[in-house]
Each structure stands twice: as C-alpha cells, then as structure tokens.
Amino acid sequence: SIVTDDITNVMVDEESGNIISVNGELNHEADFFVDCSGFSRLLLSKVFNIKWKSYSDHLFMNEAIAFPTEDTEEYTPYTEARKMNAGWLWRIPTFGRWGNGYVYNNNLIDKDKALEEVEKQYRHKIDVAKNVNFKPGALDKAWIKNCLAVGLCANFVEPLEASSIGTTIQQMWLFTHYYVDKPTDKIIDTYNEKLNLIMSNIRDFILIHYLNEPNLN
C-alpha cells in the first residue's frame, strides 16, 4: 500500500545503529529503509554521519536555469546540446512545448548573465521557470546500516547525458545482487565500493565531453 505522510523524525536503535521507524502523523516501522528524498536526504542526514565526495575538481558546472519555449510543428528526434560561453545549453522536444536549460559555472556568470546570453541566443524574451544550484558528487557510502540512499539522495553528476536515471537503475540492479536477509558489514562495504566505481566511471565519461585537443599549429 502507498501511505502519504511528511517525515519529521527518525528513530534509531541505540545498540545496532539501525533505523527502527520513521515518524510523521503516523509511525512507520520496517526492517529496511530506502532514502529517495533527493538532496534533502531526510533519513540519512538525520541519523548517520554522511560524507559527500565532491567532483568539483573534475566537473565545473554547478548551476542551471530551465525554461520552456513554444511548441513547433516539427521536432528533432534527438536532444540538442549546444556550447555556450560558461557551459552548455539543452533543448528537448516535449509534448506541447520545448524544454530548455543553460547549465553553467556560477563562478563565471550569474543567473542574470546566463539569462541575457540565452535571450541573445533565442532572440526573444525568456521566462525562467527554475533556477537550480547543485554540487556534483556522490555519497562515499550510499548504503549505511539498514538504509540505502537512491537517486539524487545518493549522487548527482550534472545534467549532461542525463546520467542520473541510468545511475539509479544501475544502483538498484547492483543492490538486488547484494541484499540478503541479514547483510554483513562486508557485503555493505563491497556494495559501496562497486557503486563508487560506477560513479567514478560516469564522472570521467562526463569529463571527456569538456576536454579539447591541444592546438598543434
């Protein structure tokens, strides 16, 4: 069954360190918990000492503006990614409109400058729907005790190549191979090590998009 509730408290067993229940208007008990609460990390951040491994030394995008544009009669069968002065621009055909966004490094430009550059590119006024700040990186341990962080809660590289959905699928597929009734610390550590390798590979794959050949002339 699906229960709608706002989690305000997390109860932990003092002896084992495992989460016993999450509490809102109701008390929700379980043997295992999945934290898929996005960047807020509602479960992990309340009860565990979590560490975020930053990818900022490898990847430099950290902010984005997203905006819709009007529908067109014809569509491209692909997502467009266009180089901009401080990052890159996406353009995606969706039902009834186009989805667009400018991903950039906010140490180089701010959202107002980003909007100015976009309007120059599109040659008309743009209404920004969302402004998002993000820190590329991943938790050093997505699985702690009886709680697993999934999706944006566990990691986020950047929008280029839309890797977050694929990462979540890989993470859960890996989890199905390691979860047992009573997982040992060794099993949990092995899972975290393999997930870290997956994330390092994705980080480096995205990094390749920003590498340029040296000028040999």
C-alpha positions in Angstrom: 0.0 0.0 0.0 1.1 3.6 -0.5 0.9 5.9 2.5 1.3 9.7 2.2 3.0 11.3 5.2 5.5 14.0 6.0 8.5 12.5 7.8 9.5 14.7 10.8 11.5 12.2 12.9 13.7 9.1 12.5 14.0 6.6 15.4 17.3 4.6 15.7 18.1 1.5 17.8 21.0 2.6 20.1 22.5 -0.9 20.2 22.6 -1.8 16.5 22.5 1.7 15.0 19.7 0.7 12.6 16.7 2.8 11.8 13.6 1.4 13.7 11.0 3.7 12.3 10.2 7.0 10.5 7.6 9.2 12.0 5.2 11.8 10.7 1.5 11.8 11.5 1.9 8.0 11.7 4.6 5.7 12.9 6.2 3.7 10.0 8.2 0.6 11.1 10.3 -1.6 8.7 13.3 -3.8 8.5 14.9 -1.8 5.7 14.5 1.8 4.5 15.2 3.5 1.2 16.0 7.2 1.3 14.8 8.7 -2.0 14.2 12.1 -0.7 16.6 13.9 -3.1 19.1 16.4 -2.0 17.4 16.8 1.4 18.4 13.2 2.4 15.6 13.1 5.1 16.7 9.8 6.6 20.4 9.6 6.2 21.2 13.2 7.2 19.2 12.9 10.4 20.8 9.8 11.9 24.1 9.0 10.1 27.4 10.7 9.7 27.4 11.0 5.9 30.2 12.3 3.7 29.8 13.9 0.3 32.6 13.3 -2.2 32.8 16.4 -4.4 33.5 16.1 -8.1 34.2 19.8 -8.4 37.9 19.1 -9.2 36.8 17.3 -12.3 33.4 18.9 -13.3 32.9 22.6 -13.1 29.2 23.1 -13.8 27.2 23.9 -10.6 24.1 25.9 -11.6 21.3 25.9 -14.2 18.3 27.9 -15.4 15.5 26.0 -17.0 12.8 27.5 -19.3 10.1 26.4 -21.7 9.7 27.7 -25.3 6.7 27.5 -27.6 5.7 24.3 -29.4 6.6 23.8 -33.0 5.1 21.8 -35.9 8.2 19.7 -36.4 10.5 18.1 -33.8 14.1 16.8 -33.8 14.5 13.1 -32.9 17.3 14.0 -30.5 18.3 16.2 -27.7 20.4 19.2 -28.7 23.4 20.2 -26.5 25.0 23.4 -27.6 28.2 25.0 -26.3 27.8 28.3 -24.5 30.2 30.9 -23.0 30.2 29.4 -19.5 28.7 26.0 -20.0 26.1 24.4 -22.3 22.5 24.6 -23.4 20.0 21.8 -23.7 16.9 21.8 -25.9 14.4 18.9 -25.8 11.1 18.4 -27.6 8.3 17.6 -25.1 4.5 17.3 -25.5 3.1 20.8 -26.2 6.4 22.7 -25.7 10.2 22.6 -25.8 12.2 22.1 -22.7 15.4 24.2 -22.5 18.1 24.9 -20.0 21.5 26.5 -19.6 24.0 24.7 -17.3 26.9 26.9 -16.3 29.6 27.6 -13.7 28.4 30.3 -11.4 31.9 31.4 -10.7 32.0 32.7 -14.3 28.5 34.1 -14.7 25.4 34.5 -12.5 21.8 33.6 -13.5 21.1 37.1 -14.8 24.1 37.0 -17.2 23.0 33.4 -18.1 19.5 34.7 -19.0 21.0 37.5 -21.0 23.1 35.1 -23.0 20.1 32.8 -23.6 17.9 35.6 -24.8 20.6 36.7 -27.2 20.8 33.1 -28.5 17.0 32.7 -28.9 16.4 36.3 -30.0 13.4 36.8 -27.8 12.5 37.3 -24.1 12.8 34.2 -21.9 10.8 33.4 -18.7 12.9 31.3 -16.4 10.9 28.5 -14.8 13.5 27.2 -12.4 17.0 28.2 -11.1 18.9 25.2 -9.6 22.1 25.1 -7.7 23.9 21.7 -7.4 27.1 20.2 -6.2 28.4 17.5 -8.5 29.5 14.4 -6.4 28.3 11.4 -4.5 28.0 10.0 -1.0 31.0 8.0 -0.1 28.6 5.4 1.3 25.1 5.1 -0.2 24.3 2.1 1.9 24.6 2.6 5.7 23.2 0.1 8.2 19.7 -0.7 7.1 19.2 2.4 4.9 20.0 2.8 1.2 20.3 6.2 -0.5 19.0 6.2 -4.0 18.8 8.7 -6.9 19.6 12.4 -6.1 19.9 11.4 -2.5 23.0 9.3 -3.3 24.7 11.1 -6.2 24.4 13.7 -8.9 27.0 14.4 -11.6 25.3 17.0 -13.8 22.5 17.2 -16.5 24.8 16.4 -19.5 23.9 12.9 -20.9 21.1 12.7 -18.3 23.0 10.1 -16.4 21.0 10.3 -13.2 18.2 7.9 -14.3 20.7 5.4 -15.6 22.8 5.6 -12.4 19.7 4.9 -10.3 18.9 1.8 -12.4 22.5 0.5 -12.1 22.5 1.2 -8.4 19.3 -0.7 -7.8 20.4 -3.6 -10.1 23.6 -3.9 -8.1 21.6 -3.8 -4.8 19.5 -6.8 -5.9 22.7 -8.8 -6.1 23.9 -7.9 -2.6 20.8 -7.6 -0.4 20.2 -10.6 1.8 18.1 -11.0 4.9 20.9 -10.0 7.3 23.6 -8.2 5.3 27.0 -8.2 6.9 29.3 -5.2 7.0 31.5 -6.8 4.4 28.5 -7.1 2.0 27.6 -3.5 2.6 31.2 -2.3 2.1 31.5 -4.3 -1.1 28.3 -2.8 -2.5 29.5 0.8 -1.7 32.9 0.1 -3.3 31.3 -1.1 -6.5 28.9 1.8 -6.6 31.8 4.2 -6.1 33.5 2.6 -9.2 30.3 3.1 -11.2 30.1 6.8 -10.2 33.8 7.4 -11.0 33.3 6.0 -14.4 30.3 8.2 -15.1 32.1 11.2 -13.7 35.0 10.6 -16.1 32.7 9.9 -19.0 31.1 13.3 -18.5 34.5 14.9 -18.1 35.5 13.7 -21.5 32.9 16.0 -23.1 34.8 19.0 -21.8 38.3 18.0 -23.0 39.7 19.7 -26.1 42.5 18.6 -28.3 45.6 20.8 -27.9 46.3 23.3 -30.7 49.1 21.8 -32.7 49.5 24.6 -35.2 
